[in-house]
Amino acid sequence: MQKYIGAVLALLAMASCKKEKVLVEELGPQTLVEKPVVKQFGFDLNDFTIVHDTVKSGDSFGELMLKNKVDYPKIVEVSEKFRDTFDVRRIRAGKPYHILKSKDTSEVAEVFIYENDRINYTVVDLRDSVVAYKRKKEVKYVTREASGIIETSLSEAILDQGIDYDVTLNLSEIYAWSIDFFRLEKGDKFKVLYKERYINDTIYAGAEPIEAAYFEHKGKPIYAFSYVADSLKQITDYFDHEANNLRSTFLRAPIKFGYRLSSRYNLKRRIAYYGYKVRPHKGTDYAAPVGTPIIATADGTVTESTRRGGNGKYVKIRHNGTYSTQYLHMKKQKVKRGEFVRQGDVIGWVGMTGNTGGPHVCYRFWKNGRQVDPLREKLPAAEPIADSLKTDYLNYINPLKTQLDCIEYVLPKKQVEDLTDQEQDQLTLNP
């Protein structure tokens, strides 16, 4: 009996060995799995020990390098030899940086990468001889269409759809000469075509300038198309569907869109500061926080930059033989008498100097030596496209105009919520 049991165990052992042998043969020889290459900023990150961090308040390039065992002479070389490429004095708190250190026990920093913004970065290669250079991340551009109907403000209509706020600013600048964005009306409409930037296909990196737009204000439609009319200077401007320049010789306001028109030109206004007596107000007030940049509304020469009485600190500009403008209550002026300024240049900052109950800029406008209401003036337009370029321009904008015309309006969320279930279903079926 014992012999019988022994024989059975032997057979089982042989079968088990045979099964194991077959399994090994089926699996075959083991293969080494290679570590995937992780390439970023032009380097194989597998070759280094990586430090990812952001610049802290008080950090300096020198201290960061000394902490990571970089020799002092190399730090000096970077700061002196590559100032035009990488000014070590101007690294800013909050900016990301990456240090690629050697994988040996010394862990010396070999490469420093500073992200200037989401797309641009600077590399300081500390291996052997020091080298510094700038690079860009690979960017994908995606065309986006957007539209909206204004209920309360342009900002709300755009942010309601998750669109970059820069699009609001771009729209306000394109139409700054033809639409008063401080006085938009409920029911005004807009459509835009622009490109969004993406890094690695998924990381949003901002919006490009608007390529084409349509704005309907008080029932009046205004198209805008980006076009380089001056090929030598490569200056881009915006023109309408008939090749008229949307730019006027004057901006409508001395501060950028986003602040409040607090008081209009009014010859019968009663002012609390003067005991509610009638005091003509020959300016247009724009309320804004102290320090807000004040911009020149047109090209011209500064005739005054001083401080006087109730005007406080102010700047006055002569634009030509017909027009002059003045900007009151500044915290500080940026320009001096005799300087020539261009439209959009910062000439000072909002303050509370002189007679004022709060921070604002009082904008005054002269025509032929007489103060007038700038919001009621028909301001002269800039030159249209040259006749020699008009045919090319119209051919260029034709497909863009067709695309704009085909964009459906996106209703505000509140307006959609107020619809009945049946109306919402119909909206879904017919977007």
VENCORZI-V992255 format. One record per backbone hydrogen bond with DSSP energy under -1.0 kcal/mol. NH is the residue of the N-H (numbers start at 1). CO is the residue of the C=O. E is the energy in kcal/mol with one decimal. If there is no record, write none. Layout:
nh: <NH:NH>
co: <CO:CO>
e: <E:E>
//
This chain:
nh: <5:6:7:8:9:10:11:12:13:14:15:16:17:18:19:20:21:22:23:24:25:26:27:28:40:43:45:47:48:49:51:53:55:59:64:65:66:67:69:70:75:76:77:78:79:80:81:82:86:90:94:95:97:98:99:100:101:102:109:110:111:112:113:114:115:117:121:122:123:124:125:126:131:133:135:137:140:142:144:146:148:150:157:158:159:160:161:162:163:167:169:170:171:172:173:174:175:179:181:183:187:188:189:190:191:192:193:194:196:197:198:199:202:203:205:208:211:212:213:214:215:216:217:220:222:224:225:226:227:229:234:235:237:239:240:243:246:249:251:260:262:263:266:271:275:276:279:281:284:285:286:287:288:291:292:294:295:296:300:301:302:303:304:306:308:311:312:314:315:316:317:318:319:320:324:325:326:327:328:329:330:331:334:335:338:339:341:344:345:347:348:349:350:355:356:360:361:363:364:366:367:368:370:372:376:379:382:385:389:393:394:395:396:397:398:401:402:403:404:405:406:407:416:417:418:419:424:425:426:427:428:429:430>
co: <1:2:3:4:5:6:7:8:9:10:11:12:13:14:15:16:17:18:19:20:21:22:23:24:43:40:38:44:45:101:99:97:95:56:60:61:62:63:66:65:71:72:73:74:75:76:77:78:82:87:55:92:53:113:51:111:49:108:68:100:100:124:98:122:96:120:135:114:133:112:131:110:125:123:121:119:198:196:194:192:190:188:153:154:155:156:158:159:158:164:165:166:167:168:169:170:171:175:179:180:150:185:216:148:214:146:212:144:142:206:140:203:199:199:197:195:193:193:224:191:222:189:220:217:215:213:239:211:237:227:230:230:227:225:244:240:238:380:297:287:285:285:281:277:272:271:269:266:363:263:361:260:359:350:289:348:254:345:341:318:339:316:316:314:312:308:309:306:327:304:325:301:323:323:366:317:364:315:362:311:313:349:347:347:302:336:300:296:342:294:294:332:292:310:354:351:286:284:326:324:370:322:367:365:373:377:247:243:386:389:390:391:392:393:394:397:398:399:400:401:402:404:412:413:414:416:420:421:422:423:424:425:426>
e: <-2.4:-2.3:-2.2:-2.1:-2.2:-2.0:-2.3:-2.3:-2.3:-2.3:-2.4:-2.6:-2.3:-2.4:-2.7:-2.4:-2.3:-2.4:-2.3:-2.2:-2.3:-2.6:-2.3:-2.0:-2.3:-1.8:-3.1:-1.9:-1.5:-2.7:-2.0:-2.5:-2.7:-2.4:-2.2:-2.3:-2.6:-2.3:-1.6:-2.4:-1.5:-2.3:-2.1:-2.3:-2.1:-2.0:-2.8:-1.4:-3.7:-2.2:-3.2:-1.7:-3.3:-2.3:-2.5:-2.8:-3.2:-2.3:-2.5:-3.1:-1.6:-2.6:-2.8:-2.7:-2.4:-1.9:-2.5:-2.9:-3.1:-3.2:-3.0:-2.8:-2.1:-2.2:-2.7:-2.4:-3.1:-2.5:-3.6:-2.0:-2.0:-3.1:-1.9:-1.9:-3.1:-2.1:-1.4:-1.8:-1.6:-1.7:-1.6:-2.8:-2.5:-2.3:-1.9:-2.4:-2.2:-2.6:-1.1:-2.0:-3.1:-2.1:-1.8:-2.0:-2.2:-2.8:-2.6:-2.0:-2.8:-3.1:-2.3:-3.0:-1.1:-2.5:-3.2:-3.2:-2.5:-1.4:-2.6:-2.5:-2.2:-2.9:-2.2:-2.0:-2.3:-2.4:-2.2:-2.5:-2.5:-1.1:-1.3:-1.1:-2.4:-2.0:-2.5:-1.8:-2.7:-2.8:-2.3:-1.2:-1.4:-1.3:-2.9:-1.6:-2.1:-2.2:-2.9:-3.5:-2.1:-3.3:-2.1:-2.5:-1.3:-2.5:-2.0:-3.0:-3.6:-2.3:-2.2:-2.5:-3.0:-2.4:-1.5:-1.4:-1.8:-1.5:-1.4:-2.8:-1.6:-2.6:-3.0:-2.8:-2.1:-1.5:-1.6:-2.3:-2.2:-2.4:-2.2:-2.5:-3.0:-3.0:-3.1:-1.0:-3.3:-2.0:-3.1:-2.8:-2.4:-2.8:-1.1:-1.9:-2.7:-1.6:-1.0:-1.3:-1.9:-2.6:-2.7:-3.2:-2.7:-3.0:-1.5:-2.6:-1.5:-1.2:-2.8:-2.1:-1.8:-2.6:-2.7:-2.1:-2.0:-2.3:-1.2:-3.1:-2.0:-2.1:-2.4:-2.5:-1.2:-1.3:-2.1:-2.7:-1.5:-1.2:-2.5:-2.4:-2.2:-2.0:-2.0:-2.2:-2.0>
//
